[in-house]
Amino acid sequence: MNQPTVLLLKDLPEHQVKQLLDCYQIKLRQVATNKKIPGSYWGDKEAGLVRNTLFARCDTPVHSILHESCHYICMDDQRREQLDTDAGGSYNEENAVCYLQILLADRLPDMGKSRMIDDMDRWGYSFRLGSALQWFEQDASDARLWLKQKNLINGLDQPNFQLNH
């Protein structure tokens, strides 16, 4: 049995992704399929970041686009100004990035939280409890608290659509 592939940028209407990223002043720049993605830390098809520009190809996974975007959202202004390829950040920030990318997936009508969680598992994100869903539902209180303390989500775990400062 073939396991479904992860959702790619080409699988979504481009305006959905652009509208979401616009909320955070992130510019989406598409790269030709046969070209290297600027600012990509992992290379291959993975999204890249240089300051407030997110680079992706049509074969870039949506989870990668949201993950890198959430790094941009979660980092402070100083890091954001110098951002080129390596988002860096702490262990707690990385968890917050993963949590926020799941929340933001619900803002993409053709993706949603469940698909994001499935794609994270398919791609190989690693969580203590064995799956992204178990982590999100049972072990992510530290990530949720971090996001609330930075005012990036509200008391209902909904994005505030602002950047960390």
Backbone torsions as a table, in degrees:
resi	resn	phi	psi	omega
1	MET	NA	130.1	178.8
2	ASN	-82.6	129.9	175.8
3	GLN	-81.5	138.6	179.2
4	PRO	-58.3	150.5	176.3
5	THR	-82.9	165.8	177.3
6	VAL	-70.9	155.3	179.0
7	LEU	-69.4	131.9	-178.8
8	LEU	-107.9	162.0	178.6
9	LEU	-54.1	-39.3	-178.5
10	LYS	-66.2	-15.6	-179.2
11	ASP	-84.1	-9.5	-178.5
12	LEU	-115.3	150.1	169.9
13	PRO	-62.8	127.1	-175.1
14	GLU	-55.5	-34.9	-177.8
15	HIS	-63.4	-28.6	177.7
16	GLN	-62.7	-47.2	-178.7
17	VAL	-68.3	-45.0	-179.5
18	LYS	-60.5	-43.3	-179.6
19	GLN	-62.1	-41.5	179.0
20	LEU	-64.9	-47.6	-178.9
21	LEU	-66.1	-33.3	177.5
22	ASP	-58.3	-32.5	179.0
23	CYS	-58.8	-24.1	-178.1
24	TYR	-112.6	15.8	-179.1
25	GLN	58.5	31.6	176.3
26	ILE	-99.5	128.9	179.3
27	LYS	-94.4	129.0	175.8
28	LEU	-92.3	123.4	176.8
29	ARG	-120.0	119.8	178.6
30	GLN	-85.0	140.9	-179.6
31	VAL	-110.8	143.7	177.9
32	ALA	-58.2	145.3	-174.5
33	THR	-53.2	-37.3	-176.3
34	ASN	-90.9	7.8	-177.4
35	LYS	-104.6	153.6	175.5
36	LYS	-69.6	142.1	-179.4
37	ILE	-86.4	116.7	177.9
38	PRO	-60.5	143.2	175.0
39	GLY	71.9	11.4	-179.5
40	SER	-83.5	118.4	-179.5
41	TYR	-69.0	-40.4	-176.1
42	TRP	-93.2	-12.7	-179.8
43	GLY	74.5	-163.5	-179.6
44	ASP	55.0	-120.5	-175.2
45	LYS	-96.6	-2.0	-171.3
46	GLU	-72.1	142.5	-179.9
47	ALA	-58.9	152.3	178.5
48	GLY	-124.1	152.4	179.8
49	LEU	-128.7	129.5	169.5
50	VAL	-135.7	109.8	-172.7
51	ARG	50.6	-122.8	-176.8
52	ASN	-97.6	20.9	177.9
53	THR	-110.8	125.0	176.7
54	LEU	-103.5	122.5	-179.1
55	PHE	-100.9	136.5	179.7
56	ALA	-154.0	156.2	173.5
57	ARG	-108.0	171.0	178.5
58	CYS	-62.5	-22.9	179.5
59	ASP	-97.0	13.7	177.0
60	THR	-79.6	130.2	177.4
61	PRO	-64.0	140.2	179.4
62	VAL	-63.0	-35.4	178.6
63	HIS	-60.6	-33.8	178.3
64	SER	-69.3	-41.3	178.0
65	ILE	-60.6	-47.6	-179.2
66	LEU	-71.0	-36.2	179.3
67	HIS	-61.8	-49.9	-179.8
68	GLU	-65.8	-37.5	176.9
69	SER	-61.9	-40.1	-180.0
70	CYS	-68.4	-31.0	172.0
71	HIS	-59.6	-46.5	179.5
72	TYR	-59.5	-44.4	-178.6
73	ILE	-63.7	-41.2	-173.1
74	CYS	-81.9	-24.0	-178.1
75	MET	-76.0	161.7	179.6
76	ASP	-82.4	169.9	-176.1
77	ASP	-56.8	-42.2	-177.3
78	GLN	-61.3	-47.7	178.1
79	ARG	-65.2	-38.4	-178.9
80	ARG	-61.7	-39.7	-179.4
81	GLU	-63.9	-29.5	-176.3
82	GLN	-105.6	6.2	-173.8
83	LEU	-62.2	123.6	173.0
84	ASP	-152.2	98.5	173.9
85	THR	82.7	-59.3	-173.9
86	ASP	-99.2	107.7	-177.9
87	ALA	-70.8	-25.8	-179.7
88	GLY	62.7	-151.9	178.0
89	GLY	106.2	166.3	-177.3
90	SER	-87.1	171.8	175.6
91	TYR	-58.2	-46.0	180.0
92	ASN	-64.2	-38.0	177.9
93	GLU	-65.7	-40.7	178.9
94	GLU	-60.6	-42.3	176.5
95	ASN	-63.1	-41.1	178.2
96	ALA	-62.8	-39.1	177.4
97	VAL	-59.4	-47.5	179.9
98	CYS	-62.3	-41.9	179.6
99	TYR	-64.4	-47.3	-178.5
100	LEU	-64.5	-37.0	-179.9
101	GLN	-63.8	-32.8	176.5
102	ILE	-68.4	-43.3	178.0
103	LEU	-62.8	-43.8	-177.9
104	LEU	-68.7	-25.4	178.2
105	ALA	-59.9	-29.9	176.9
106	ASP	-68.0	-15.8	177.9
107	ARG	-86.1	-3.1	174.9
108	LEU	-107.1	102.4	-173.9
109	PRO	-53.3	-30.2	-178.4
110	ASP	-92.6	11.1	176.2
111	MET	-124.3	-78.0	-179.3
112	GLY	84.0	164.3	-176.1
113	LYS	-62.4	-44.4	-177.3
114	SER	-61.5	-42.8	179.7
115	ARG	-67.0	-39.0	177.7
116	MET	-60.2	-46.9	-179.4
117	ILE	-60.4	-45.0	178.0
118	ASP	-61.6	-43.1	-179.1
119	ASP	-66.7	-35.6	177.4
120	MET	-63.0	-41.8	177.0
121	ASP	-66.3	-43.9	179.7
122	ARG	-60.2	-38.3	-175.4
123	TRP	-77.8	-22.3	176.6
124	GLY	108.4	17.3	172.1
125	TYR	-56.9	143.1	-173.9
126	SER	-116.2	126.2	179.2
127	PHE	-129.7	148.4	-178.2
128	ARG	-51.7	-40.9	-175.0
129	LEU	-85.5	-1.7	173.4
130	GLY	102.5	-18.9	177.9
131	SER	-149.1	158.4	178.5
132	ALA	-63.5	-38.1	-179.5
133	LEU	-64.8	-47.0	178.9
134	GLN	-61.5	-42.4	177.7
135	TRP	-60.8	-50.4	-176.0
136	PHE	-59.5	-42.1	-175.1
137	GLU	-85.8	-26.8	-170.2
138	GLN	-123.2	-15.3	-169.1
139	ASP	-138.1	17.1	-174.1
140	ALA	-110.8	20.6	-178.3
141	SER	-61.5	-33.5	178.2
142	ASP	-66.7	-38.9	178.3
143	ALA	-67.0	-43.8	178.9
144	ARG	-61.6	-44.5	179.3
145	LEU	-62.6	-43.9	179.0
146	TRP	-57.4	-47.1	-179.0
147	LEU	-64.5	-37.7	178.2
148	LYS	-68.5	-41.8	179.7
149	GLN	-63.2	-31.6	178.8
150	LYS	-88.3	1.5	-179.4
151	ASN	60.9	33.4	178.6
152	LEU	-92.7	-19.5	171.0
153	ILE	-133.8	158.5	179.6
154	ASN	-96.0	-173.7	-178.3
155	GLY	-65.4	-15.5	177.7
156	LEU	-99.0	13.5	-178.4
157	ASP	60.4	36.5	176.1
158	GLN	-108.8	141.6	179.7
159	PRO	-59.9	141.8	175.9
160	ASN	-91.2	-5.7	178.8
161	PHE	56.3	47.5	173.0
162	GLN	-139.1	163.1	-179.6
163	LEU	-93.0	152.0	171.2
164	ASN	-67.6	144.6	177.2
165	HIS	-125.1	NA	NA
